[in-house]
Amino acid sequence: MINQLLTGLVLFGSFGMRTPNNPEVANDDYELSTGVKAKNLFFKRDWERELGTKYIDDEMWFNTKTEKLYFKPHYVDKKSRDLTYFKTDFRYRKDDFSIGYTGMLINKNIENGLSAGIIKENNINDLISYDIKGDLYYFGSQNNENGSLGLETLLNINYKISERTVLTNYLDYKKIKDKNYYKFKIGIEYAFKSSKN
């Protein structure tokens, strides 16, 4: 029973340290990330220390698809960037592309917008694969503010170490409202697979 529940889940994690940009800060910056994902769900938590201040950042989403439709609720609570929002994409999809409506709750306001996305996955050979995800958002003018563009991109390059273990490099860039940030990391993924009798 437990084996069936775990099948398809991937456990991932990464760790990094660096010297603070401010020489007056004695302790090094660090970031420890861990999470779990599957084809249609994702949860990640980051523990960070930046310029002496500690943060916990969370991100989670799941999606469901039919041949023509795509539905994805997505929650981000990024304390290190003072950014928290919940959005839902509901789109028409064809092959790797999707386009449709996005609603977002941010700063206690509900905003409505248009969105489009692309997902590309490919195996270069038996050991190396990559996937690219990109989403573009437009939210109209609200509360005497001009409309805004948003962008979420993710590039993964994966190196297969064993049947269950993968070394992954990823670049994650997000621009939501007036906040933008990116991360480049190297991490390890471990896939749970059903055992063969």
Secondary structure, DSSP 4 states (H G I P E B T S, - for coil): -HHHHHTT-EEEEEEEEE--SSTT--SPEEEEEEEEEETTEEEEEEEEEETTEEEEEEEEEE-EE-SSEEEEEEEEEEGGGTEEEEEEEEEEEETTEEEEEEEEEETTEEEEEEEEEEEEEEESSSSEEEEEEEEEEEE--BTTB--EEEEEEEEEEEEE-SSSEEEEEEEEEEEETTEEEEEEEEEEEEE--PPP-
